[in-house]
Amino acid sequence: MRWHRPGISYLCALKPYLLCKPFTITKCTNRSSSITVMAMKSIGESDVGILSYISSLPGFRGILKQRYSDFIVNEVDTDGNVVHLTSLDAPPEIVSESKPMKVHGTSESYASEIELFRSLAGASDAEILEAFLKQISSGVDDSISPIVFAPDTDKSHRTAVHNFFKKFNFLVTDTVDGPDSSSKCVRVRVDSGLQNNRGRVSKKRKERGDKPFDSRGSDNWPEHVGKFLRFHLYKENKDTQEALGLIGKMLGIQTRSFGFAGTKDKRAITTQRVTVFKQHASRLAALNDRLIGIKLGNFSYIQEGLLLGQLLGNRFTITLRGVVADSEDTIKASAEALGRHGFINYFGLQRFGSGSVPTHLVGASLLRGEWKGAVNMILDPREGETNVIAEARNYYKESNDIDGTLKQLPRYLVAERAILQCLKKCPGNYLQALKAIPRTLRMMYVHSYQSYLWNHAASMRVQKYGIDKVVVGDLVYCKENHTATAAVQISEENVDEDCGDANTYDSCHLEEICTLDLPTERNKLVKAVTAEDVQSGNFTIDDVVLPLPGSRVIYPTNDIAEVYHDLAAKDSINLTETIHNVKEFSITNMTGSYRSVFQRPKDYEWELISYVDRNLPLAESDLDNLLKSQSVEIAKEEKMHDKSKDEDSLDSTEQSGSCKKSNKLQANENENGEAAQDPQMALKLSFNLPTSSYATMAIRELLKTSTSVAFHKALNE
């Protein structure tokens, strides 16, 4: 097997950073003169320093994510357990020792009021109200969830609804956002102040300050039960925020009431842990019949909610379809090599956004203190977006009408909306507008510039010194500190790096990093390799790390350090000095961190699969396995219940347990039992990666092709 060596002809196609044309940004004096470079195309891997490979083996053709079921992600918790959906059942109900809430009257007492409300709001909302009043009258405790009526764009009508509920002295109303930007919904809930005999303006209500209502949970929650409900969220072709938003709406709580360790990809099947404060498992389990593409299960009560970063990584099951190579041996050799030698631990394209204005360019503007330029890059029209977004951007560029733009701009464009809302209050204050973006999101821009420099440095390290051994000047973790620092290294980023589709950053879902401060003496945990270290053989190529620039990192003592400073200088950025006093946008006020140059997949498995029907799944999801196990249990019960049904039960079990075989039969034969299509080849891979590594970079090492969405869409046409 031939491996990449510096100087061989394989490197001719690689472009060293010194030959790369840096992105140049015209300094803005007005809105019409914003970014001109890269306005007409999305970025490619070479644009962000992804240039090299470990192996010199030939690549082959394969389609990534032809179907969303070809990309399965299971979270790995902090104990190293892979998170699966194995049960949809809720545990036994919690019995509260508190006295039930007393509400005078029964639902029949409000028959006339319900009829009046029917004439005001319609039959559907009246039925919701009637069920709500019945639930209250049944004597349950104050964990009764609020109800939300149908979206209503008429403010005067919403006022009439609010006034209607003034006759119910145990209920209060408020207005919440509807499903789109032009609508609102009236929400009704039990007045906890009256319920606890404290009056509507209770001390507790004053004390909670800005906390939303739904974050308080039940006052009568049993002391012996954990205050957080943890469950496993299984979703198909939905991103995490979208799924939790839908669940929250059904429960009558806000999305921010949920805690999770990391966001997961949209175009995939994923399973992850989620927590929510003081909610009963039975309420969430009851949603399974109404949810489409989402299942909730494995419920348990715990004392603390999940926070971003509380995971070790993810297990990926990736199926590459339409595999074509010069021989099957080529595929096998590449698959084996990936398991043995791994891949270059690049930051993937997801890190830099998918649009024509990469996030690292915005980050460079922030580091230079060009506030207006950064704002313009975030707001300006760009290629590749939906018509709705494109029209909103163009409208603002032509009219500067903030209110009109906000009405058109989708709510998930968090950064854009935050900027516009701030500019409306403080015209011309571009720095304040940037600070209005949620912190984890606005820091994404600067972090992506750090990643841009790291990628280029990693490429030069591989091109110049190869992948066999450490060299003098390389950075490595000190052996005595290696175990202690490993957790710090991977916690540098607290989100599943490969769990966001290509539009993650442009859509501004809050999926980015929540960087942890590094220890004051972090630089002492890393050392530069000396000649004596090389001779002693104490370190291997797997020990080599490179820094993400910051004030508490050291740089290699060989010429790889020049990559950072030269490339930054071309962007008019000094890595050791800052030209402005805004700390969060200053490289000298960022701690920095280290990242392994090479990454090996763990618990690695692969197999070649022959298939015919491209519409049939080639990997089993958690839901597939759960339904299969349920079918087996049902079959066993039927067998015990009635011996006469023994054969049917076994046939049903065999059919359910042999999903692949059945699918293959259906795929390979038509109604006449004749061959339907020519078989194709697929490569299925399963492996674990830490949160800071990208599965797409492992796939790139295999295929030797781009991992961009556009490239694989073209293959699929």
HUGI-V461825 format. One record per backbone hydrogen bond with DSSP energy under -1.0 kcal/mol. CO is the residue of the C=O (numbers start at 1). NH is the residue of the N-H. Records with the same first field share a line. If there is no record, write none. Layout:
# HUGI-V461825
CO = NH / NH
This chain:
# HUGI-V461825
2 = 56
5 = 8
8 = 11
9 = 12
11 = 14
16 = 19
30 = 33
31 = 34
45 = 48 / 50
46 = 49
49 = 51
54 = 4
61 = 324
63 = 321
67 = 70
68 = 71
70 = 319
71 = 269
72 = 317
73 = 271
74 = 315
75 = 83
76 = 312 / 313
77 = 80
81 = 77
87 = 298
107 = 110
108 = 111
110 = 114
111 = 115
112 = 116
113 = 117
114 = 118
115 = 119
116 = 120
117 = 121
118 = 122
122 = 126
123 = 127
124 = 128
125 = 129
126 = 130
127 = 131
128 = 132
129 = 133
130 = 134
131 = 135
132 = 136
133 = 137
134 = 138
136 = 139
147 = 188
152 = 184
154 = 158
155 = 159
156 = 160
157 = 161
158 = 162
159 = 163
160 = 164
161 = 165
163 = 166
164 = 167
165 = 168
168 = 171
170 = 191
172 = 189
174 = 187
176 = 185
180 = 183
183 = 178
184 = 152
185 = 176
186 = 149
187 = 174
188 = 147
189 = 172
190 = 192
191 = 195
192 = 196
193 = 198
194 = 197
200 = 202
202 = 206
203 = 207
204 = 208
208 = 211
212 = 215
213 = 216
222 = 225
227 = 278
228 = 302
229 = 276
230 = 300
231 = 274
232 = 297
233 = 272
234 = 295
235 = 270
239 = 243
240 = 244
241 = 245
242 = 246
243 = 247
244 = 248
245 = 249
246 = 250
247 = 251
248 = 252 / 253
254 = 257
255 = 258
259 = 275
261 = 309
266 = 268
268 = 237
269 = 73
270 = 235
271 = 75
272 = 233
274 = 231
275 = 259
276 = 229
280 = 284
281 = 285
282 = 286
284 = 287
285 = 288
287 = 290 / 291
293 = 236
295 = 234
297 = 232
300 = 230
302 = 228
307 = 310
309 = 311
313 = 76
314 = 689
315 = 74
316 = 687
317 = 72
318 = 685
320 = 683
321 = 63
324 = 61
327 = 331
328 = 332
329 = 333
330 = 334
331 = 335
332 = 336
333 = 337
334 = 338
335 = 339
336 = 340
337 = 341
338 = 342
343 = 599
344 = 346
348 = 351
349 = 352
352 = 359
358 = 362
359 = 363
360 = 364
361 = 365
362 = 366
363 = 367
364 = 368
365 = 370
369 = 371
370 = 374
371 = 375
372 = 376
373 = 377
374 = 378
375 = 379
376 = 380
386 = 390
387 = 391
388 = 392
389 = 393
390 = 394
391 = 395
392 = 396
393 = 397
394 = 398
395 = 399
396 = 400
400 = 402
401 = 405
402 = 406
403 = 407
405 = 409
410 = 413
412 = 414
413 = 417
414 = 418
415 = 419
416 = 420
417 = 421
418 = 422
419 = 423
420 = 424
421 = 425
422 = 426
426 = 429
428 = 430
429 = 433
430 = 434
431 = 435
434 = 437
438 = 442
439 = 443
443 = 447
444 = 448
445 = 449
446 = 450
447 = 451
448 = 452
449 = 453
450 = 454
451 = 455
452 = 456
453 = 457
454 = 458
455 = 459
456 = 460
457 = 461
458 = 462
459 = 463
460 = 464
461 = 465
462 = 466
471 = 474
473 = 557
474 = 529
475 = 545
476 = 527
478 = 481
481 = 485
482 = 486
485 = 489
486 = 490
487 = 491
489 = 492
496 = 499
501 = 504
503 = 507
504 = 509
509 = 511
519 = 522
521 = 524
522 = 525
525 = 478
527 = 476
529 = 473
530 = 534
531 = 535
532 = 536
533 = 537
540 = 543
541 = 544
544 = 597
546 = 595
548 = 593
558 = 561
560 = 563
561 = 565
562 = 566
563 = 567
564 = 568
565 = 569
566 = 570
568 = 573
569 = 572
582 = 585
583 = 586
586 = 589
590 = 551
591 = 552
593 = 548
595 = 546
597 = 345
599 = 343
602 = 688
605 = 686
607 = 684
609 = 682
611 = 680
613 = 616
621 = 625
622 = 626
623 = 627
624 = 628
625 = 629
626 = 630
627 = 631
628 = 632
629 = 633
630 = 634
631 = 635
632 = 636
633 = 637
634 = 638
635 = 639
636 = 640
637 = 641
638 = 642
642 = 645
643 = 646
645 = 649
646 = 650
647 = 651
648 = 652
649 = 653
650 = 654
651 = 655
652 = 656
653 = 657
658 = 662
659 = 663
660 = 664
661 = 665
662 = 666
663 = 667
664 = 668
665 = 669
670 = 673
674 = 670
680 = 611
681 = 323
682 = 609
683 = 320
684 = 607
685 = 318
686 = 605
687 = 316
688 = 602
689 = 314
690 = 693
691 = 497
695 = 699
696 = 700
697 = 701
698 = 702
699 = 703
700 = 704
708 = 712
709 = 713
710 = 714
711 = 715
712 = 716
